[in-house]
Amino acid sequence: MELQGTLKKIFEIQTFQSGFQKREAVILTEEQYPQPVIIEFLSDKIDLLDKVKEGDKVKIGINIRGREWTNPQGEVKYFNSITAWRLEKEGGSAPVVKSTPKNLKEEVEEELDDELPF
């Protein structure tokens, strides 16, 4: 899935006792009735937010996750979260990624160059 909109708020990194980290951002969607939606950037995806700023128009690739929890009274509760896996700044720029690997064609050409005797 994908959400498009304007970055309204980028929060600081949260670090938990286990060492797990997350960073949240709010995107204001672009539709008839814009919605402020909070999105989690987990672990290695936190760095995606370093190349954008509040006010930027973005496309965010997301996953919706759900979980079940039973409280101490035995009641079952359900929670949803929206997690990002890709972030692209709109306006013709390339997707913002943690590191950009070489494309396959470049890798094959480099390997062939290394193997040629001339």
N, C-alpha and C positions, 0 to 999 in steps of 0.2 A: 504494500500500500504506500501511498505517498500523500503528503500534505504540502500545500503551498500557502505562503503568506509572508507576513512581516515579523521579524524577530522583535518581540515586545520587551522581553526581559531575559537576561542571561545571569544565572545564579553562580555563586562560588562553588568550588569543588567540595563535596562532602566526603570525609574519610571515616570509616567505621572501625571499631575495635579489631575486626577480623582482617583489616587491611583493604577491604573492598572499597572502591571509590565510585561515586556517581556525580554527575553535574546535570542540572535541570535548566531548561529554557522554555519560555512561553512564546508560542507563535500565534499571531492573530490571523485566522484563516481569511481567505478571499472568497466570499459568497454573499448572497443577499443579506444574510444575518451573520456577520463575522463572529467567530467564536474564539476566545482565548483558550488555547489547548496547551497543557504542560506536557513536555516530552523529556524522557530520561536519556542521558548519554552515559553508558556504563563502561567501566574499565578502559579498554583501549580506544573507545569511541569518544572519550572526553576531549581529546585533542582536536576533534573536528570543529569545536566551537572557538578555537584560538584564531581562526582565519576569517571570522565574521564578527559583526558588531550589531548592537541593538539598532533597529531601523532598517537593516538590510532585508531585501526580499530574497526568500530562499525556497527551495524544494527540499523536503526531508523524507527519505525513505524510512518507513516505520514498520514495526511489528507490534501487534496488540497481544498482550499476554494476560492471562487470567490465572487466578489461584484461589484455592479454598483454604480456609483457616477455621479451626474449631477453638472457640474461646474457653476459658476455664469453667464457664457455666454449661458447657456442652452445646452452645449454639453455633451453628455453622454460618460463617460469613464468607462472602465472595468479594474479591478485589480485582481490579483491572489496572494495567499499566501500559503506557505507550513508550516503546523504546526505539531509539534511532539507530540505524545502521549505515546511513549515507546522508550527506549534507551537501547540497549544491547551491551556490550563490547564484541568483538569477541575474540576467543581463549579459548572457553570452559567455560567462566564465565556465571553466571546467569544473567538475565536481571537486569539492574540498575533501581531501583524503589525508590520512596520517602520513603515508608515504606513497609515492607513485612508482610502481614497478614498471620496468621496461615492457613494451608490448612484445608479443611473441615474434613478430617479424624482425624487429631490431635484434632480439636475442639470437635468432637463427642466423641472421646475416653476420653478426659478430663471431659466432662459432665457425661459420664457413670461412670467414676471413682468416681466422686463426689456424685453420687446417690447410689452407691453400699453400703450396710450396713457393709461390712467386709473390 
